[in-house]
């Protein structure tokens, strides 16, 4: 159960990161670290339970882990959250209440195992390997048949855990340095395979067609009476006045939805002036996609502009999301999804509010 839960979260780790951050309890960077530590701790507990090592300590740690989640999920329920709590990633959506009931059932199983399971029994290495291989097959089918992706990094993670599980079932496991290595391996692996965004994505110069964007901000002045060139799509909306955040989102783009969730969480956490946030969408035939965007990103309806799809693609150079910080129409910083800077956005709009 812990193994499936950890790998499910890992496959959709971006969504799990944003779920942790969306509560506003921790800064963005710390939220992303905590998301990985939760996954790593689940993997450690899974390895210890499957190999049946340190019987009482492992079961007590598992019990405490589940109780901590019950407290957290109770808090989520009390603040009105009913969305997927990501206990199993996107594999099986659970609301906080459903997850609390699931954890209660697991706690009962843990108490039963704690009392009745023989402490001196350990499974053979081939049985442990069979459990990991079967779980790996299940997760591969989940990725390909449900998510329609092939996340090779998650398979690498499963391979690492297979090695950890086999080593943990061998007699020399009891040596302290072997035990320490097997505990550290899941933590190191999770952070190395998918490092937090803050490790590599620090630049604020995301590429886009700046010249074309500036043309769309400036009011069009006719050269002659017969001039029928289309008016700029973004002119006359006050985007070139003061400090503004202008984003380019495609309504069905998963990373655009995550970026919107980042921005609205930052704005809500620091009580920023949301009248200066504008979402720019391409015009699409499926008009229900816009409502779906707000639902999945859990974002309020900020200022919204819909522009021609071809123009949208040309400005973004077919790479989105794009988040622009504008000061009197001049770009101060440009971001994609991963390098959005919480501190920069907070300071950018806070200074404007003070002025």
N, C-alpha and C positions, 0 to 999 in steps of 0.2 A: 504493500500500500504506500509506504513512504517512498519507495523507489519510483513507482508510477507517478506519484504526486510531484516529486522533484523533477523528473524528466519532462513532465507535462508543462510545468512552470518554465523550465529551461527553454523549451521549444518556442514559447511565446514570451520570452523574458522581457521584451520591451513593454508589453502590456502589463506584466506583473510589476515592473518597476514603476510604471505610472499609477498603478493601483495603490502601491505603498505611498507614493508621493502625494496622491490626490487627497489624502486625509489632512495634509498640511501640518503633520506632527513633526516632521523632520525636514531639513534642507534637502534640495534635490540630490546633491552628491551623496549625502548620507543615506538617503532613501534607496539609491541604486546599489550602495554597498550592502545595506540590510537585505535587499531582495536576494542578492547572491549568497549571503550568509545563511539565510533561511533554506535555500536550495542545498547548500553544502551540508548543513546540519541534518537535513532530511536524508541525504545520501549516507552520512556517517551512521545515523541510527539504523538505516536500512541494512547497511553492511553488517553491523553488529547483531541485528536481529536475525538476519538470514543465516549467518554463521554461528549464531547462538553463543556469543562470547560475552563474558561479564554479565551474566544473566540478570541479577538483581539491579545492578547499577544502570544497565541499558534500559531495562523496563521502567525504572524510576525516572530516568532522563526522558524517555518517551512520554511518560505520563505527565511530567512537568511541561514538556513541549506542547502537548495537546491542550493542557489547561491554560497555558498562555494564549493559545489561539482562541480558546473559548472566550477568554476575557476580551481579547481584541475584537472578535466577531460580535460579542454582545455590545461593545462600544459602537461598532459599525451599524448594528441594528438600531440602537438608541438614537443615533444621529440621522437615521432615515435612509441609510444605504440599502438598496435592494438589488443592486447589480451583482454580476458574477464576482465572487470573492477570490477567484483564481486558485482555489485549493488544488484543482486538477487542471490548471491552465484553461484552455478552451476545450479540453477533452470532454468534461462533464460540467456544464455551468451549475454552480451552486449559489443560492442566495445565502446571506449570513445565517439566517434561521436554519435553513437546510444543512448548512455546514456544521452548525452547533449540534444538531441531532446526529449527524454522521460522526462527529468527534466523541459524542457521548457513547455511541455504540462501540467505537474503537477503545475508549477508556474501559468499558466493561470487559472487552476481550483482553486487554492488557492486564487487568486485575485477575482474570481467570488464569492467564498464562503465568503471571507472577506467582500464583499460589500453587498451581498444579504441574507446571512443566518441570521435568527433571533438569537440575542444574548441571549435571555432569555429562549430559548427552551433547554430542556435536555431530552435525551432518558431514558425510564424506564430501570431498572436494568436487566430485562429479555431480552430486546432487545440488550443491550450491551453484555450480556452473550452469546446470539445467534451468534453475530459477532465473538467473540473469539472462540467459539466451531466450527463454520464453518471454520474459518481460521486454527484451529488445525487439522481438518479433511483433509483439502487440503494439509497441510504440511506433515501429516502422509502418505498420498497417494504418495506425491512427494518422500519422503524418501524410501518407500518400493517399489514403481514401477519404479522410475527413478534411484535412487542411490543404491537401493537394500541393504539398511541398516535400522536398527531400533535404532535411536539415542534417548534413553530414556531421556537424559539430556535436549534435546530440548523440549520434551513433558513436563518435569518438568517446564521448562521456560514458556511454554504456560500456564500451570496451575497457576503459580505465576501471570502471566499477567492477567489471567481471574479473579483472586481474586482482583488484583489492579483495573481492569476495573469496577468490581461490586461495590467496595468500593468508587471509584471515582464518581459513579452515584448516591450515596446516599446523603441525605441532609447534614449530618455532615461533608462532604468533605471540606467545607469552613474553618474549624478550621486549624490554621497554622501548628500545629504539625501533623495533619493527612495528609495535603498536603505535608509536608516535608518528611514524612515517605513513601508516595506513590511515590515521586520523587526518593528517595534514594533506594527504593526496587529493581528496575530494575538494577541499577548500582551494588549493592551488590550481587545480584543473578548471574549476568553475570560473575563477578570475582570469586565467590565462586564455581559455577558449573564447570567452566573451568579456573582455575587459570593460569596466565602466566607461561611459563616454568621456568623462573628465580626464582619462589617461591620454587620449589621443586627439580628441576633437575640441581644440581650444581656439581655433582661429575664428574671426568674425568677418570673413570676407568671402561669402558664398557667391559663386559666379551666377550672373544673370545678365540680361541685356539692359544695362543701365541707361543707354542712350534712348532706346525705345520706350522704356518706362518713363523717363523724364518728358518725352514728347507727349505721353498720355496724361501727364499731370498739368501741362501748360494749356491754357485756353487757346482754342484755334482762332486765328484771325484770317478772315477771307482776304485773298489777294485781289479778287475781282468779284463783281456781282454774280457772275455765273459759276463761281467756284463751289463745287458740291462735294468736296472731300468730307468724309465722315468726321464728326467732332471727336476729340480725344475722349477715351472711355472713362478716364479718372478725373477729368478737369471739373472744376466747380463744386467739388466735394470737401474742400478745406483741407485736403491732404498735404498741401504745400504751406500750411500755416501752423507754426509752433511744432511741438514734438508729437509725432504720430507713429503708431506701429501698423504697418500694412503687411498683410500676409497673403500669399498665393496658395490656395488649397484646392485640390481636386476632391469633389465630394465623396468619391468611393475609394480614395487612397488611404490605406491603413496608417501610414506614417504621417499623413496630413492630419488625421484624426488624433493621433498621439501628440502631435505638435500643438494642435488646438487645445488639447487637455492640459499640456504643459503651461501654455500661455494663460488660460483662464484660471488655473490653479495658482499661478504666481500672482495674477491680478487680484484674486480673491484673498489670498493669504496676506498681501501687503496693502489691501484696500486701495488699489490704484484706480486712476480715472479711466474707466472702460470706454468712455465716449471717444477716446483717442485710439481705439483699436478697431481696425477695419479688416474684414475678411473679403478677399477677392476670389470669386469662383468663375470657372468657365461655364458658359451656357450649355447645358446638356438636355437631351430629349427626355430622359427619365427625371421628371421634376421631383419625384419622391426621394431622390438621392440626397437632396439638401436636408430634408427632415431627418433622414437616416444619419447624415453626418453629425448633426447636433446631438442626436440621441447617443451615438456610439462614442463621441468625444466628450459627452456630458458638459458641453459648452453652452453658455447663454448665447442669445442672439445679439451679437454685437453689430456694429455698422456693417452692412453687407453690400457688395457690388458684384454684379454678374456681367462678364465681358465675353466677347466673341472667343470661341474655343481656339481658333487659330492664333489670335492675338495673345491669348494666355500662354500657349505653347511657345510662342516666339519670345515673350518676355522672360519666361522661366527657363528657356532653352530645353524644354521637355524634362526638366529635373525639378521636382517639387517634393515637399513644401519649400517655399522661400519665405522668410520672415525678414522684413526690412524695418530698420529704425530710422525715421526721417526727422530732421530738424530743419524747419522752414523749407521742406522739399528736398533737402540734400541728405543723401544716405550716410548715416553715421556707422552703421553696422549691418551686415547681412548674414543670416543664418539658414541652415537647413533644419533637420530635426535634431540630430545628435549634438550639435554644438550650441544649442540655445543656452544663453548665459543668464541664469536666474538673477544674479547680482546686477548685471548690466541692465536688464529690463526693469528691475525694481528701481534702481537709481535713475534711469532715464525718465521714467514717468513721474517718479517722486519729485525730482527737481522741477519738472514742468508744473506740477500741482502747487509747489511752494511759490514759484514765480507768479 
